[in-house]
């Protein structure tokens, strides 16, 4: 819902990279719930805003803030979020919410102790087809799931060396979007069984992965991730049930059931919906921290065979 009665929340943005410029800044500018007051980034600045080199200097020397939105790479986010929480600020974190499960659990506890909102956002859950898919699957028995998340790192992450460094998640950075959707729409929990993770010889994080999962009813789930897809990009989730097949395409933007495409609201967009959710959480004095997608990635690393591939350079 859009706030119409209270003053906009004064917001600081941490990290002014590609995702902030492409998604967060336009969503903030279009929202009546927030007003951008400052930015903190080690390598970039925003025009017409106070800019700071770190969250510490922004909190100490910047304008008064009610909340911050953290858009940095996952490594080090816990320190940034902890500084904001300690200062009494509400916090929204770009996915994935941290480099490890344990650091986010600690942040969740700290935010509760401080009485502020912590929102671990999963933007793909706000795709147009996700809610309808969840509702359709709620009363059905799933028999098989196939997830194909194949995109070109050179197109979507040009020059972003951090994503293939230690803690950068590699192909699981986009792949966790798929996991955020399936954990939201499937009526049963996912269990990781095995997999193969492919890491370039000169990198620390994977460029491809094949992960085998299952549901508690033993329905098989296959996760296929590739960061070197050329041509048509593929972000699809196919869910077979005892009473029909559901297909999400374009990262959850489009939904079809037994071949018939559903009519969906494609206007709002994922990030405007995220900021609506953040505003509602703050005003209701609640937090939203769902660690299931991150836990599945951690489990995949634990049980998978790691395979070295040829070197990769942007």
N, C-alpha and C positions, 0 to 999 in steps of 0.2 A: 504494500500500500504506500501511497505517497503522502508525506507529511504536509498538512495544510494549516495546522494550528500552532505549531511550535517553531521557534527560530531554527534555522539550519545549523547543523552540527559543524563546528569549525574543524577542518580536516588538514592534516599534514600527510604528504606522500613521501615514502622512503624508497629510493631507487627510481631513477628516471631513465630506464632502458626501453627496449622495444615493446614489451608487454604494457608498460605504463603508458607509453605514447599512443600505442595502437588501440588500447582497450580502456584502461582506467581513466585517463584524462578526459576522453570524450564522454564517458558515462558520468563522471563527476560533474562536468560542465552542464550536462543535460538534467541533472537532478536538482529538485528543490529541497532535498533533505540535507544537502552538504554544500559547504562553501570552502573552496581550496584556499588555504592561508599560507602555506609554505611547502618547500621541497627540500629533501636532504639526499645528496648523492655524491659519491666520490669522484665521478667522472663527467657529470652533466649538470646542466642548469635549465630552469624554465624561465621564459620571458615573463615579465610583469609579476614575478613572485619573489619573496625573500628566499634565498638559496643558502644552504648550509652543507658543510662537508660531512656531517655525521648527525645521527639522531640526538646525540648528547648535546651538541652545540645548538641544534634546533630547539630542544627542550629548554636549554638554559637561556638562550639569547633571542629566540624567535617569538612570534606572536602567541597569544593564548590559544590552546587547542583543546578540543574535546576528544578527538580520536585521531588515529593514524592508520594508513593503509600501507602495508609492507609489500613491495614489488621487487625485492632483491632476489638473487639466486638463493637456493635453499640453505647453503652453507652459511652459518652465522646469523640466520634469522632469529634464533632463540635469544641471542644477546640483544638484538634490536628490539624484539618484542618485550623482553624482560625490562629493558630500560623504559619503554613506554608504559608498561603496566605499573612499574614502580612509581611513575609520575602521575598515576591515576588516569591514564588515557585508555579509551576503548581501542581495541586492536582488530583489524581485519588483515588476514594473511593470504597472499596469493598461493595457489597450489604449487607444489606440495607444501604442507604447513611447516615442515622442517626437514632436516637431513636425516633424523632418526625418530623413531616412535617415542623413545624415552624422553627426549627433550620437549616434545609437544605435550606429553603427559604432565611433565613438570610445569610447563607454562599454564596448562589448564588449571592445575591446582593453585598456582600463584595468582592467576586472574580471579579465581573464586575467593581467595583470601583477601584480595584487594577490592573486591566488589565491583569489578569492571567486566565489560563484555569482551570475550575472545571469540572471533569468528574465523574458523579454518575453512576458507571458501573453496568450493569445487565448481568452477564455472561451467563445466560441461553438464552438470546436473540441471542447469537452467536452460538447456537447449529445448527447443519448442516441443519435441516429441517425448521427452522423458516422463513427465507427469502422466500423460495418457498411456504410455507403455507400462508404467508401474500399476496403474489402475486395471488395465486389461489382464495383466499377469497375476494379479493378487489372488484370484480364485481358480487358477489353473495349475496343472501339474507340468513342470518343465521336464523335457526329455533330453534335450541337447542344446548347447550354446556354442556358437562360433564367433569369435571376435577377431577382426582384421583391422589393425591400426598401422597403416603403411604410408609414410610421408617422406619428403625429401628434406633432410636437415639443412641442405644448402639453400633451400627456398625459405623455410620457416625459421631457421636460426642462423642466419649468415654471420660468420665470424664469431659466434658465441662460444669461445673455447671452453668456458666454464662447464658447459653442459656435458662435455666428455671427460672432464677432470674428475678426480675423486670427489664423491658427494654430489656430483652433478646430475645423477640419475640416467644420463644417456637417453636411450630410446624409451626408457620408462618415464621420462618427463612428459611426452605426449601420451604414452601408454597408460599412465595413471588416470588420464581423463576417461579412458574406456572403463577402467576399474571403478571410477567414481560413479559412472552411469549404472553398471551392472549391479553394484552393491545397493544402489537406490531402487532399481526396478525388480530385481529377482526376489521372490517371496522366501527364499532360503539362503543361508550363508554359504559363501564360497570357501573351499578348502584347497590349498595348493599341494600338489602331489610331486611333480618333477618338472624338469625343463632343461633347455640348453640356452645359455647366454653367450653371445658372441661379442668379444671385445677386440678392437683393433690393437695391433702390436704396440703402437705408440700412444695409446690412450688408456685411461683407467676405468671408464664407464662404457656400457655396451652400445653397440650400433644396431643390434638385432637380438631377438629373443623368441623362443617358442616355449610356452609354458602350458603344462597340463594341470588342470584343476578339476574339481568335481563338486557337485552338490551333495548334501547329506543323503538324498535318495539315490545316489550313485549316477545321476545324470552327468555325462562328460561335458567339460567346458574346455575349449581350446583358445588360447590367447596367442595371436601371431603379430609380432611387432617388427617393423623394419624402418630404419632411418635413411635408407638409400633408395627409396622408391622413386622412379622417374616416370614421367607421363602422368596419367591420371592418379590422383591421390585417393586413398581408400580409408574411410573411417566408418566401419560397419559393425553392427551387432545383430546376429540372427539368433532368435530364440524359438526353438521348436517345442511345442506342447502337445498334449494328448487331444487338444481341440483347436489346432491351427498353429500357424507360424507367424511370428512377429519379426519385422525387419526395421531396424533403425539405420539410417544412412546419413552422410554428411555430418558425422559427429553428433548425431542425435537430433539434427534439425528437421529431418523428415522421417515419417513413420508410415509403414504400410502393414496391413494384416491380411494374410492370405492373398497378397498381390494387389489389394485395393488400398490406395493411398488415402490416409486420413487428412482432413482439413484442419490445419493448425494455425495458431497465431505466430506469424514469423516477424512481427514488427518490433516487439519489445527488445529482444536481444539478451544475451547471457549476462553481460556485465551491468547493464542497467538493473536487471533483476537482482544481481548480487548486492548492489548498493541499496536497493529497496529492502532486501533482507537484513542487511547490516543495520540500517536505520531502525527497522522494527525490533531487532534484538536489543539495541541500545535503549530504546524507549521502554521496552518491556523488562529491562534489567536481566537479560538472559544471555547465555553463550551457546554456541553451536560448534562442537569439535568432534567430528566423525573421523576416526583414525583407521577405519576399515580399508580404504584404498592403499594407504601407506603401509599398513600391516601386511597386506597381500604382496606388495613389492618387496618388503623385507623378507617375507617367507620365500618368495621366488629366488632371491639371492642365496638363501640358506640351503635350499634343496636342489638347485640346478647345477648341471655340469657347465663349467666355464671353458669356453673354446677361444683360442687366439685366432685372429684374422689378419689380413694384410693391413698395413698402416693406412690411416685415413687423415687427409688434410683438407681444410676448407678451400 
